[in-house]
Amino acid sequence: MSLLNYFKDTRSEMKHVSWPTRKQVINFTLLVLLICILTGIFLGLFDFLFTTGLKALILK
């Protein structure tokens, strides 16, 4: 298969792709950002609790 055929086939396949609308892209991006922020808060809270707990056990 030549490189030219590869690009032709790729272009042909890209026409069959169902692209999301602008509104969907914005909504999904905001959803991903929200999930990342909430996950960061969740993990940060548990890190703080475990660190505080371990310090309390070690310093007893």
PyMOL Python script that loads the backbone (N, CA, C, O; Angstrom):
from pymol import cmd

cmd.read_pdbstr("""\
ATOM      1  N   MET A   1       0.849  -1.175   0.000  1.00  0.00           N
ATOM      2  CA  MET A   1       0.000   0.000   0.000  1.00  0.00           C
ATOM      3  C   MET A   1       0.899   1.243   0.000  1.00  0.00           C
ATOM      4  O   MET A   1       1.806   1.358   0.824  1.00  0.00           O
ATOM      5  N   SER A   2       0.650   2.142  -0.899  1.00  0.00           N
ATOM      6  CA  SER A   2       1.480   3.338  -0.983  1.00  0.00           C
ATOM      7  C   SER A   2       0.984   4.386   0.009  1.00  0.00           C
ATOM      8  O   SER A   2      -0.138   4.318   0.511  1.00  0.00           O
ATOM      9  N   LEU A   3       1.833   5.331   0.267  1.00  0.00           N
ATOM     10  CA  LEU A   3       1.498   6.406   1.193  1.00  0.00           C
ATOM     11  C   LEU A   3       0.333   7.236   0.662  1.00  0.00           C
ATOM     12  O   LEU A   3      -0.509   7.691   1.436  1.00  0.00           O
ATOM     13  N   LEU A   4       0.282   7.432  -0.631  1.00  0.00           N
ATOM     14  CA  LEU A   4      -0.806   8.202  -1.239  1.00  0.00           C
ATOM     15  C   LEU A   4      -2.150   7.497  -1.035  1.00  0.00           C
ATOM     16  O   LEU A   4      -3.148   8.142  -0.709  1.00  0.00           O
ATOM     17  N   ASN A   5      -2.175   6.191  -1.224  1.00  0.00           N
ATOM     18  CA  ASN A   5      -3.412   5.431  -1.000  1.00  0.00           C
ATOM     19  C   ASN A   5      -3.841   5.495   0.456  1.00  0.00           C
ATOM     20  O   ASN A   5      -5.029   5.588   0.763  1.00  0.00           O
ATOM     21  N   TYR A   6      -2.876   5.445   1.333  1.00  0.00           N
ATOM     22  CA  TYR A   6      -3.176   5.526   2.769  1.00  0.00           C
ATOM     23  C   TYR A   6      -3.899   6.837   3.082  1.00  0.00           C
ATOM     24  O   TYR A   6      -4.919   6.832   3.771  1.00  0.00           O
ATOM     25  N   PHE A   7      -3.379   7.947   2.584  1.00  0.00           N
ATOM     26  CA  PHE A   7      -4.011   9.242   2.851  1.00  0.00           C
ATOM     27  C   PHE A   7      -5.376   9.363   2.189  1.00  0.00           C
ATOM     28  O   PHE A   7      -6.282   9.978   2.751  1.00  0.00           O
ATOM     29  N   LYS A   8      -5.534   8.791   1.016  1.00  0.00           N
ATOM     30  CA  LYS A   8      -6.845   8.803   0.359  1.00  0.00           C
ATOM     31  C   LYS A   8      -7.864   8.011   1.175  1.00  0.00           C
ATOM     32  O   LYS A   8      -8.987   8.467   1.388  1.00  0.00           O
ATOM     33  N   ASP A   9      -7.470   6.837   1.625  1.00  0.00           N
ATOM     34  CA  ASP A   9      -8.364   6.010   2.440  1.00  0.00           C
ATOM     35  C   ASP A   9      -8.698   6.699   3.759  1.00  0.00           C
ATOM     36  O   ASP A   9      -9.840   6.656   4.217  1.00  0.00           O
ATOM     37  N   THR A  10      -7.714   7.323   4.358  1.00  0.00           N
ATOM     38  CA  THR A  10      -7.937   8.028   5.613  1.00  0.00           C
ATOM     39  C   THR A  10      -8.924   9.166   5.420  1.00  0.00           C
ATOM     40  O   THR A  10      -9.837   9.341   6.227  1.00  0.00           O
ATOM     41  N   ARG A  11      -8.750   9.934   4.368  1.00  0.00           N
ATOM     42  CA  ARG A  11      -9.665  11.041   4.091  1.00  0.00           C
ATOM     43  C   ARG A  11     -11.088  10.515   3.850  1.00  0.00           C
ATOM     44  O   ARG A  11     -12.062  11.115   4.304  1.00  0.00           O
ATOM     45  N   SER A  12     -11.192   9.415   3.148  1.00  0.00           N
ATOM     46  CA  SER A  12     -12.501   8.819   2.880  1.00  0.00           C
ATOM     47  C   SER A  12     -13.173   8.372   4.176  1.00  0.00           C
ATOM     48  O   SER A  12     -14.371   8.584   4.364  1.00  0.00           O
ATOM     49  N   GLU A  13     -12.405   7.758   5.064  1.00  0.00           N
ATOM     50  CA  GLU A  13     -12.965   7.288   6.338  1.00  0.00           C
ATOM     51  C   GLU A  13     -13.366   8.450   7.245  1.00  0.00           C
ATOM     52  O   GLU A  13     -14.346   8.350   7.984  1.00  0.00           O
ATOM     53  N   MET A  14     -12.621   9.542   7.194  1.00  0.00           N
ATOM     54  CA  MET A  14     -12.931  10.694   8.041  1.00  0.00           C
ATOM     55  C   MET A  14     -14.278  11.320   7.675  1.00  0.00           C
ATOM     56  O   MET A  14     -14.889  11.993   8.505  1.00  0.00           O
ATOM     57  N   LYS A  15     -14.739  11.111   6.459  1.00  0.00           N
ATOM     58  CA  LYS A  15     -16.045  11.627   6.052  1.00  0.00           C
ATOM     59  C   LYS A  15     -17.181  10.854   6.721  1.00  0.00           C
ATOM     60  O   LYS A  15     -18.304  11.352   6.806  1.00  0.00           O
ATOM     61  N   HIS A  16     -16.897   9.646   7.192  1.00  0.00           N
ATOM     62  CA  HIS A  16     -17.918   8.821   7.838  1.00  0.00           C
ATOM     63  C   HIS A  16     -18.005   9.064   9.344  1.00  0.00           C
ATOM     64  O   HIS A  16     -18.899   8.540  10.009  1.00  0.00           O
ATOM     65  N   VAL A  17     -17.094   9.843   9.868  1.00  0.00           N
ATOM     66  CA  VAL A  17     -17.052  10.092  11.306  1.00  0.00           C
ATOM     67  C   VAL A  17     -18.198  11.014  11.699  1.00  0.00           C
ATOM     68  O   VAL A  17     -18.479  11.998  11.014  1.00  0.00           O
ATOM     69  N   SER A  18     -18.846  10.692  12.789  1.00  0.00           N
ATOM     70  CA  SER A  18     -19.906  11.540  13.329  1.00  0.00           C
ATOM     71  C   SER A  18     -19.272  12.477  14.368  1.00  0.00           C
ATOM     72  O   SER A  18     -19.005  12.070  15.498  1.00  0.00           O
ATOM     73  N   TRP A  19     -19.037  13.720  13.976  1.00  0.00           N
ATOM     74  CA  TRP A  19     -18.352  14.675  14.847  1.00  0.00           C
ATOM     75  C   TRP A  19     -19.333  15.281  15.839  1.00  0.00           C
ATOM     76  O   TRP A  19     -20.489  15.525  15.493  1.00  0.00           O
ATOM     77  N   PRO A  20     -18.886  15.528  17.074  1.00  0.00           N
ATOM     78  CA  PRO A  20     -19.779  16.154  18.062  1.00  0.00           C
ATOM     79  C   PRO A  20     -20.017  17.622  17.730  1.00  0.00           C
ATOM     80  O   PRO A  20     -19.214  18.266  17.054  1.00  0.00           O
ATOM     81  N   THR A  21     -21.140  18.131  18.221  1.00  0.00           N
ATOM     82  CA  THR A  21     -21.436  19.544  18.018  1.00  0.00           C
ATOM     83  C   THR A  21     -20.588  20.382  18.973  1.00  0.00           C
ATOM     84  O   THR A  21     -19.991  19.858  19.913  1.00  0.00           O
ATOM     85  N   ARG A  22     -20.543  21.671  18.722  1.00  0.00           N
ATOM     86  CA  ARG A  22     -19.767  22.585  19.574  1.00  0.00           C
ATOM     87  C   ARG A  22     -20.287  22.537  21.015  1.00  0.00           C
ATOM     88  O   ARG A  22     -19.502  22.548  21.963  1.00  0.00           O
ATOM     89  N   LYS A  23     -21.611  22.482  21.173  1.00  0.00           N
ATOM     90  CA  LYS A  23     -22.212  22.440  22.505  1.00  0.00           C
ATOM     91  C   LYS A  23     -21.809  21.160  23.235  1.00  0.00           C
ATOM     92  O   LYS A  23     -21.516  21.201  24.429  1.00  0.00           O
ATOM     93  N   GLN A  24     -21.790  20.035  22.541  1.00  0.00           N
ATOM     94  CA  GLN A  24     -21.377  18.777  23.151  1.00  0.00           C
ATOM     95  C   GLN A  24     -19.918  18.826  23.596  1.00  0.00           C
ATOM     96  O   GLN A  24     -19.577  18.351  24.679  1.00  0.00           O
ATOM     97  N   VAL A  25     -19.068  19.397  22.762  1.00  0.00           N
ATOM     98  CA  VAL A  25     -17.648  19.501  23.108  1.00  0.00           C
ATOM     99  C   VAL A  25     -17.463  20.346  24.362  1.00  0.00           C
ATOM    100  O   VAL A  25     -16.691  19.982  25.249  1.00  0.00           O
ATOM    101  N   ILE A  26     -18.164  21.467  24.439  1.00  0.00           N
ATOM    102  CA  ILE A  26     -18.065  22.340  25.609  1.00  0.00           C
ATOM    103  C   ILE A  26     -18.575  21.615  26.850  1.00  0.00           C
ATOM    104  O   ILE A  26     -17.932  21.661  27.899  1.00  0.00           O
ATOM    105  N   ASN A  27     -19.719  20.950  26.744  1.00  0.00           N
ATOM    106  CA  ASN A  27     -20.285  20.239  27.889  1.00  0.00           C
ATOM    107  C   ASN A  27     -19.369  19.109  28.362  1.00  0.00           C
ATOM    108  O   ASN A  27     -19.161  18.949  29.565  1.00  0.00           O
ATOM    109  N   PHE A  28     -18.827  18.335  27.443  1.00  0.00           N
ATOM    110  CA  PHE A  28     -17.940  17.236  27.818  1.00  0.00           C
ATOM    111  C   PHE A  28     -16.641  17.754  28.429  1.00  0.00           C
ATOM    112  O   PHE A  28     -16.102  17.152  29.357  1.00  0.00           O
ATOM    113  N   THR A  29     -16.139  18.875  27.902  1.00  0.00           N
ATOM    114  CA  THR A  29     -14.923  19.468  28.460  1.00  0.00           C
ATOM    115  C   THR A  29     -15.160  19.937  29.882  1.00  0.00           C
ATOM    116  O   THR A  29     -14.333  19.694  30.761  1.00  0.00           O
ATOM    117  N   LEU A  30     -16.278  20.605  30.120  1.00  0.00           N
ATOM    118  CA  LEU A  30     -16.604  21.057  31.474  1.00  0.00           C
ATOM    119  C   LEU A  30     -16.804  19.877  32.421  1.00  0.00           C
ATOM    120  O   LEU A  30     -16.408  19.935  33.585  1.00  0.00           O
ATOM    121  N   LEU A  31     -17.416  18.814  31.921  1.00  0.00           N
ATOM    122  CA  LEU A  31     -17.615  17.627  32.739  1.00  0.00           C
ATOM    123  C   LEU A  31     -16.280  16.997  33.132  1.00  0.00           C
ATOM    124  O   LEU A  31     -16.097  16.602  34.284  1.00  0.00           O
ATOM    125  N   VAL A  32     -15.361  16.902  32.196  1.00  0.00           N
ATOM    126  CA  VAL A  32     -14.032  16.334  32.485  1.00  0.00           C
ATOM    127  C   VAL A  32     -13.298  17.206  33.493  1.00  0.00           C
ATOM    128  O   VAL A  32     -12.683  16.684  34.423  1.00  0.00           O
ATOM    129  N   LEU A  33     -13.350  18.528  33.327  1.00  0.00           N
ATOM    130  CA  LEU A  33     -12.701  19.430  34.273  1.00  0.00           C
ATOM    131  C   LEU A  33     -13.295  19.293  35.670  1.00  0.00           C
ATOM    132  O   LEU A  33     -12.560  19.272  36.657  1.00  0.00           O
ATOM    133  N   LEU A  34     -14.609  19.201  35.758  1.00  0.00           N
ATOM    134  CA  LEU A  34     -15.277  19.037  37.052  1.00  0.00           C
ATOM    135  C   LEU A  34     -14.859  17.731  37.726  1.00  0.00           C
ATOM    136  O   LEU A  34     -14.570  17.716  38.923  1.00  0.00           O
ATOM    137  N   ILE A  35     -14.827  16.650  36.972  1.00  0.00           N
ATOM    138  CA  ILE A  35     -14.420  15.359  37.517  1.00  0.00           C
ATOM    139  C   ILE A  35     -12.967  15.409  37.981  1.00  0.00           C
ATOM    140  O   ILE A  35     -12.638  14.846  39.025  1.00  0.00           O
ATOM    141  N   CYS A  36     -12.096  16.067  37.229  1.00  0.00           N
ATOM    142  CA  CYS A  36     -10.689  16.199  37.622  1.00  0.00           C
ATOM    143  C   CYS A  36     -10.553  16.990  38.917  1.00  0.00           C
ATOM    144  O   CYS A  36      -9.788  16.609  39.803  1.00  0.00           O
ATOM    145  N   ILE A  37     -11.287  18.080  39.028  1.00  0.00           N
ATOM    146  CA  ILE A  37     -11.226  18.898  40.241  1.00  0.00           C
ATOM    147  C   ILE A  37     -11.750  18.119  41.441  1.00  0.00           C
ATOM    148  O   ILE A  37     -11.130  18.130  42.504  1.00  0.00           O
ATOM    149  N   LEU A  38     -12.874  17.450  41.284  1.00  0.00           N
ATOM    150  CA  LEU A  38     -13.443  16.674  42.394  1.00  0.00           C
ATOM    151  C   LEU A  38     -12.526  15.517  42.796  1.00  0.00           C
ATOM    152  O   LEU A  38     -12.376  15.233  43.984  1.00  0.00           O
ATOM    153  N   THR A  39     -11.924  14.862  41.833  1.00  0.00           N
ATOM    154  CA  THR A  39     -10.988  13.778  42.132  1.00  0.00           C
ATOM    155  C   THR A  39      -9.768  14.324  42.874  1.00  0.00           C
ATOM    156  O   THR A  39      -9.287  13.690  43.813  1.00  0.00           O
ATOM    157  N   GLY A  40      -9.266  15.480  42.471  1.00  0.00           N
ATOM    158  CA  GLY A  40      -8.138  16.102  43.144  1.00  0.00           C
ATOM    159  C   GLY A  40      -8.469  16.454  44.585  1.00  0.00           C
ATOM    160  O   GLY A  40      -7.660  16.224  45.484  1.00  0.00           O
ATOM    161  N   ILE A  41      -9.647  17.006  44.807  1.00  0.00           N
ATOM    162  CA  ILE A  41     -10.077  17.330  46.174  1.00  0.00           C
ATOM    163  C   ILE A  41     -10.209  16.060  47.006  1.00  0.00           C
ATOM    164  O   ILE A  41      -9.752  16.016  48.148  1.00  0.00           O
ATOM    165  N   PHE A  42     -10.821  15.046  46.452  1.00  0.00           N
ATOM    166  CA  PHE A  42     -11.013  13.773  47.145  1.00  0.00           C
ATOM    167  C   PHE A  42      -9.674  13.155  47.541  1.00  0.00           C
ATOM    168  O   PHE A  42      -9.486  12.763  48.693  1.00  0.00           O
ATOM    169  N   LEU A  43      -8.751  13.068  46.595  1.00  0.00           N
ATOM    170  CA  LEU A  43      -7.445  12.476  46.879  1.00  0.00           C
ATOM    171  C   LEU A  43      -6.642  13.344  47.838  1.00  0.00           C
ATOM    172  O   LEU A  43      -5.947  12.822  48.709  1.00  0.00           O
ATOM    173  N   GLY A  44      -6.730  14.656  47.687  1.00  0.00           N
ATOM    174  CA  GLY A  44      -6.043  15.566  48.602  1.00  0.00           C
ATOM    175  C   GLY A  44      -6.546  15.441  50.026  1.00  0.00           C
ATOM    176  O   GLY A  44      -5.760  15.483  50.972  1.00  0.00           O
ATOM    177  N   LEU A  45      -7.850  15.287  50.182  1.00  0.00           N
ATOM    178  CA  LEU A  45      -8.441  15.117  51.511  1.00  0.00           C
ATOM    179  C   LEU A  45      -7.946  13.829  52.168  1.00  0.00           C
ATOM    180  O   LEU A  45      -7.551  13.835  53.334  1.00  0.00           O
ATOM    181  N   PHE A  46      -7.968  12.731  51.422  1.00  0.00           N
ATOM    182  CA  PHE A  46      -7.491  11.475  51.986  1.00  0.00           C
ATOM    183  C   PHE A  46      -5.990  11.518  52.279  1.00  0.00           C
ATOM    184  O   PHE A  46      -5.542  10.944  53.271  1.00  0.00           O
ATOM    185  N   ASP A  47      -5.222  12.179  51.444  1.00  0.00           N
ATOM    186  CA  ASP A  47      -3.793  12.330  51.694  1.00  0.00           C
ATOM    187  C   ASP A  47      -3.575  13.100  52.991  1.00  0.00           C
ATOM    188  O   ASP A  47      -2.744  12.719  53.815  1.00  0.00           O
ATOM    189  N   PHE A  48      -4.320  14.178  53.165  1.00  0.00           N
ATOM    190  CA  PHE A  48      -4.209  14.967  54.391  1.00  0.00           C
ATOM    191  C   PHE A  48      -4.581  14.133  55.620  1.00  0.00           C
ATOM    192  O   PHE A  48      -3.884  14.168  56.634  1.00  0.00           O
ATOM    193  N   LEU A  49      -5.680  13.386  55.522  1.00  0.00           N
ATOM    194  CA  LEU A  49      -6.123  12.566  56.656  1.00  0.00           C
ATOM    195  C   LEU A  49      -5.113  11.472  56.992  1.00  0.00           C
ATOM    196  O   LEU A  49      -4.808  11.259  58.165  1.00  0.00           O
ATOM    197  N   PHE A  50      -4.598  10.788  55.999  1.00  0.00           N
ATOM    198  CA  PHE A  50      -3.625   9.728  56.260  1.00  0.00           C
ATOM    199  C   PHE A  50      -2.320  10.295  56.796  1.00  0.00           C
ATOM    200  O   PHE A  50      -1.714   9.711  57.695  1.00  0.00           O
ATOM    201  N   THR A  51      -1.885  11.417  56.260  1.00  0.00           N
ATOM    202  CA  THR A  51      -0.651  12.044  56.744  1.00  0.00           C
ATOM    203  C   THR A  51      -0.812  12.488  58.193  1.00  0.00           C
ATOM    204  O   THR A  51       0.073  12.261  59.018  1.00  0.00           O
ATOM    205  N   THR A  52      -1.922  13.109  58.495  1.00  0.00           N
ATOM    206  CA  THR A  52      -2.184  13.545  59.868  1.00  0.00           C
ATOM    207  C   THR A  52      -2.283  12.359  60.808  1.00  0.00           C
ATOM    208  O   THR A  52      -1.756  12.404  61.920  1.00  0.00           O
ATOM    209  N   GLY A  53      -2.947  11.306  60.380  1.00  0.00           N
ATOM    210  CA  GLY A  53      -3.071  10.099  61.194  1.00  0.00           C
ATOM    211  C   GLY A  53      -1.726   9.433  61.449  1.00  0.00           C
ATOM    212  O   GLY A  53      -1.445   9.020  62.574  1.00  0.00           O
ATOM    213  N   LEU A  54      -0.891   9.324  60.417  1.00  0.00           N
ATOM    214  CA  LEU A  54       0.421   8.721  60.595  1.00  0.00           C
ATOM    215  C   LEU A  54       1.324   9.555  61.508  1.00  0.00           C
ATOM    216  O   LEU A  54       2.070   9.007  62.320  1.00  0.00           O
ATOM    217  N   LYS A  55       1.252  10.867  61.370  1.00  0.00           N
ATOM    218  CA  LYS A  55       2.047  11.725  62.256  1.00  0.00           C
ATOM    219  C   LYS A  55       1.614  11.556  63.698  1.00  0.00           C
ATOM    220  O   LYS A  55       2.440  11.544  64.611  1.00  0.00           O
ATOM    221  N   ALA A  56       0.299  11.424  63.898  1.00  0.00           N
ATOM    222  CA  ALA A  56      -0.209  11.245  65.259  1.00  0.00           C
ATOM    223  C   ALA A  56       0.260   9.908  65.838  1.00  0.00           C
ATOM    224  O   ALA A  56       0.583   9.831  67.024  1.00  0.00           O
ATOM    225  N   LEU A  57       0.301   8.864  65.020  1.00  0.00           N
ATOM    226  CA  LEU A  57       0.749   7.553  65.497  1.00  0.00           C
ATOM    227  C   LEU A  57       2.250   7.532  65.774  1.00  0.00           C
ATOM    228  O   LEU A  57       2.702   6.945  66.757  1.00  0.00           O
ATOM    229  N   ILE A  58       3.011   8.175  64.900  1.00  0.00           N
ATOM    230  CA  ILE A  58       4.466   8.160  65.043  1.00  0.00           C
ATOM    231  C   ILE A  58       4.904   9.023  66.231  1.00  0.00           C
ATOM    232  O   ILE A  58       5.831   8.655  66.953  1.00  0.00           O
ATOM    233  N   LEU A  59       4.251  10.154  66.433  1.00  0.00           N
ATOM    234  CA  LEU A  59       4.680  11.074  67.473  1.00  0.00           C
ATOM    235  C   LEU A  59       4.121  10.731  68.850  1.00  0.00           C
ATOM    236  O   LEU A  59       4.411  11.441  69.813  1.00  0.00           O
ATOM    237  N   LYS A  60       3.337   9.675  68.973  1.00  0.00           N
ATOM    238  CA  LYS A  60       2.768   9.286  70.275  1.00  0.00           C
ATOM    239  C   LYS A  60       3.799   8.736  71.190  1.00  0.00           C
ATOM    240  O   LYS A  60       3.486   8.363  72.320  1.00  0.00           O
TER     241      LYS A  60
END
""", "prot")
cmd.dss("prot")
cmd.show_as("cartoon", "prot")
cmd.util.cbc("prot")
cmd.orient("prot")
